[in-house]
């Protein structure tokens, strides 16, 4: 007889609710450069949709609260991550602008699954899966707009959600499914600067920092891209992104650093 232990029914609902609130509240990072608009509110709204590919490496460090348990760390490269994807991931951003005001959001969904070895005695093997969802929402204000540059400042939130499950196949003992997860939200402060370089090229730098102990101990991100105006309404971007957090839990402290090249295209409507 197959047993199922669900530790995350309420947690999954909480994750979805928090991510929905983040989307409704505001928005995250537009990774690319955007044209400087006039500084009056009330004009036609502009939408900038940016699908992207982030080839991320992931460094994870775990520091157990129990000093008798040693700390551990590891790195998963982009190739290993792709091999263990259990479904198509999603990476994308959208920004809505009206004069000096902007509302943008960024969302990542990454499901992964791998096999487990159990020596086929007590259990006949199994699988372990995890899903990471992170959504950033940011209100942006543009205090500086010039023909060749602009500066945005922002206030927002980033929501993290994790779901995991382990399925052990029947051996000497009946099959068992165990699932669990967690979620939290971090307030953020952000700044973004764009500079035109000429001949259709530009450069954009973005950074945010938050957490402040209200969710994670610290939650921060930096993005730098070279931008190219491919044609009217379409911009291309290539650069580097680093997204990181330090979270303290009763059982252990966790440090996660995700970093790697990013490639994107922005479509303006």
C-alpha positions in Angstrom: 0.0 0.0 0.0 1.4 3.4 -1.0 1.7 6.0 1.8 1.8 9.7 1.1 3.0 12.4 3.5 2.1 15.9 2.3 4.0 18.6 4.2 3.3 21.4 1.8 -0.4 21.7 0.8 -0.8 24.9 2.7 2.7 26.0 1.8 2.2 25.6 -1.9 -1.0 27.7 -1.6 0.9 30.3 0.3 3.7 30.4 -2.3 1.1 31.0 -5.1 -0.7 33.7 -3.1 2.6 35.5 -2.3 3.7 35.4 -5.9 0.3 36.7 -7.0 0.5 39.5 -4.5 4.0 40.4 -5.8 2.7 40.6 -9.4 -0.2 42.8 -8.4 1.9 45.0 -6.1 4.6 46.0 -8.6 7.5 44.8 -10.6 11.1 43.8 -11.1 13.9 44.1 -13.4 13.7 45.1 -17.0 17.1 43.7 -18.0 17.6 45.9 -21.1 17.9 49.5 -21.9 14.8 51.5 -22.6 14.3 54.8 -24.4 14.1 57.8 -22.2 10.5 59.2 -22.1 9.1 62.6 -21.3 8.7 63.4 -17.7 4.9 63.9 -17.6 2.4 61.3 -16.4 -0.8 60.7 -18.3 0.7 59.8 -21.7 0.1 56.5 -23.4 1.3 53.6 -21.5 4.2 51.6 -23.0 4.8 47.9 -22.4 8.2 46.3 -22.6 8.2 42.5 -22.8 11.6 40.8 -22.2 12.0 37.0 -22.5 15.5 35.9 -21.6 17.9 33.0 -21.2 20.0 33.0 -18.0 22.8 30.4 -18.1 23.2 30.3 -14.4 25.7 28.5 -12.1 24.4 27.9 -8.6 26.6 27.9 -5.4 24.9 26.6 -2.3 26.3 26.6 1.2 24.5 25.1 4.2 25.5 25.8 7.8 23.6 23.6 10.3 22.6 25.1 13.6 23.8 21.9 15.3 27.5 22.4 15.6 28.1 18.6 15.5 26.9 18.5 11.9 29.6 19.9 9.5 28.8 22.7 7.0 28.6 21.7 3.4 28.6 23.5 0.0 28.4 22.6 -3.7 28.2 24.1 -7.2 25.8 23.1 -9.9 26.8 24.3 -13.4 24.4 25.2 -16.2 24.9 22.0 -18.0 24.0 19.9 -14.9 21.0 22.1 -14.3 19.7 21.5 -17.8 20.2 17.7 -17.6 17.9 17.6 -14.5 15.1 19.8 -15.7 11.8 18.0 -15.4 9.8 20.5 -17.4 10.3 23.6 -19.5 11.5 26.5 -17.3 10.2 30.0 -17.6 12.3 33.2 -17.5 10.8 36.6 -18.4 10.3 40.2 -17.5 7.8 42.9 -18.3 7.7 46.6 -17.6 4.9 49.2 -18.0 5.9 52.8 -18.3 4.1 56.1 -18.3 6.3 59.2 -18.3 8.7 59.0 -15.3 6.8 56.1 -13.6 7.3 52.4 -14.2 6.0 49.1 -12.9 8.0 46.1 -13.8 8.2 42.4 -12.9 10.5 39.5 -13.4 9.6 35.8 -12.8 11.6 32.6 -12.9 10.2 29.1 -12.7 12.6 26.2 -12.6 11.5 22.6 -12.0 14.2 19.8 -11.6 14.2 16.1 -10.9 16.9 13.4 -10.3 17.0 9.8 -9.4 17.9 8.4 -6.0 19.9 5.3 -5.1 18.6 3.2 -2.2 20.6 -0.1 -2.8 17.2 -1.7 -3.7 16.8 -3.3 -0.3 14.4 -1.4 2.0 13.2 0.7 -1.0 13.5 0.0 -4.7 15.1 3.2 -5.7 13.3 6.6 -6.1 13.3 10.1 -7.3 13.7 13.6 -5.8 12.3 16.7 -7.3 12.4 20.4 -6.5 10.8 23.5 -8.0 12.1 27.1 -7.4 9.8 30.1 -8.1 11.1 33.6 -7.6 9.2 36.8 -8.6 10.4 40.4 -8.2 8.1 43.4 -8.3 9.3 47.0 -8.4 7.8 50.5 -8.5 10.2 52.7 -10.5 10.6 56.4 -10.7 12.9 58.2 -13.2 14.3 61.4 -11.7 16.9 61.9 -14.5 16.0 61.7 -18.2 18.4 63.0 -20.9 18.7 62.1 -24.6 21.7 59.9 -23.9 21.1 58.6 -20.4 18.5 58.0 -17.7 18.4 56.9 -14.0 15.7 54.9 -12.3 15.2 54.3 -8.5 12.8 51.7 -7.2 11.1 50.2 -4.2 9.7 46.7 -4.3 9.6 43.1 -3.2 11.1 39.7 -4.1 9.2 36.5 -3.3 11.0 33.2 -3.0 9.1 29.9 -3.1 10.5 26.3 -2.9 8.7 23.0 -3.2 10.4 19.6 -2.9 9.3 16.0 -3.0 10.9 12.6 -2.5 9.3 9.4 -3.9 10.7 6.0 -2.8 9.6 2.9 -4.7 8.4 -0.2 -2.9 11.0 -2.7 -1.7 10.8 -4.4 1.7 8.7 -1.5 2.8 5.7 0.1 1.0 6.3 3.0 -1.3 6.5 6.5 0.4 6.0 10.0 -1.0 7.2 13.0 1.1 6.8 16.6 0.1 7.6 19.9 1.6 8.4 23.5 0.9 8.7 27.1 2.1 8.3 30.7 1.0 9.2 34.2 2.1 9.2 37.8 0.8 12.0 40.4 0.9 11.6 44.2 0.6 14.0 45.8 -1.9 15.6 49.0 -2.9 16.8 49.3 -6.4 18.7 51.6 -8.9 19.1 51.3 -12.7 21.3 53.4 -15.0 21.3 53.4 -18.8 23.8 55.1 -21.1 23.7 55.4 -24.9 27.0 54.6 -26.6 26.2 55.5 -30.1 25.5 53.5 -33.4 22.6 51.8 -31.7 24.5 50.5 -28.8 24.0 51.2 -25.1 24.9 49.9 -21.6 22.6 49.2 -18.6 23.5 48.5 -15.0 21.0 47.4 -12.4 21.3 46.6 -8.7 19.0 45.9 -5.8 19.4 45.0 -2.2 16.9 43.9 0.5 15.8 41.4 3.0 17.1 43.3 6.0 16.2 40.4 8.2 12.5 40.7 7.5 12.6 37.7 5.1 16.2 36.7 4.2 19.1 38.2 6.1 20.2 39.7 2.9 18.9 39.5 -0.7 20.8 41.2 -3.5 21.2 41.3 -7.3 23.3 42.9 -9.9 22.8 42.9 -13.7 24.9 44.4 -16.4 24.1 44.3 -20.1 25.3 45.7 -23.5 22.2 46.7 -25.4 21.6 47.0 -29.2 18.7 48.6 -31.0 18.1 45.8 -33.5 15.1 47.5 -35.2 12.3 49.9 -34.1 10.5 48.2 -31.2 13.1 45.5 -30.7 16.3 45.7 -28.5 18.8 42.9 -27.9 20.8 42.5 -24.7 23.8 40.4 -23.6 25.5 40.5 -20.2 25.9 39.1 -16.7 23.5 38.5 -13.9 24.1 37.6 -10.2 21.2 36.8 -7.8 21.9 35.9 -4.2 20.4 35.5 -0.8 21.4 34.5 2.8 18.6 32.9 4.7 18.7 31.9 8.4 16.3 29.1 9.4 16.0 27.3 12.8 17.8 24.2 11.5 20.4 25.8 9.3 21.7 28.9 7.5 21.6 28.8 3.7 23.7 30.9 1.3 22.7 30.7 -2.4 24.6 32.5 -5.2 23.3 32.2 -8.8 25.4 33.8 -11.5 26.1 33.6 -15.2 25.6 35.1 -18.6 22.2 36.4 -19.7 20.8 37.0 -23.2 17.5 38.8 -23.8 15.3 40.6 -26.3 12.9 43.4 -25.4 9.8 44.0 -27.5 8.1 47.4 -27.1 4.3 47.8 -27.5 
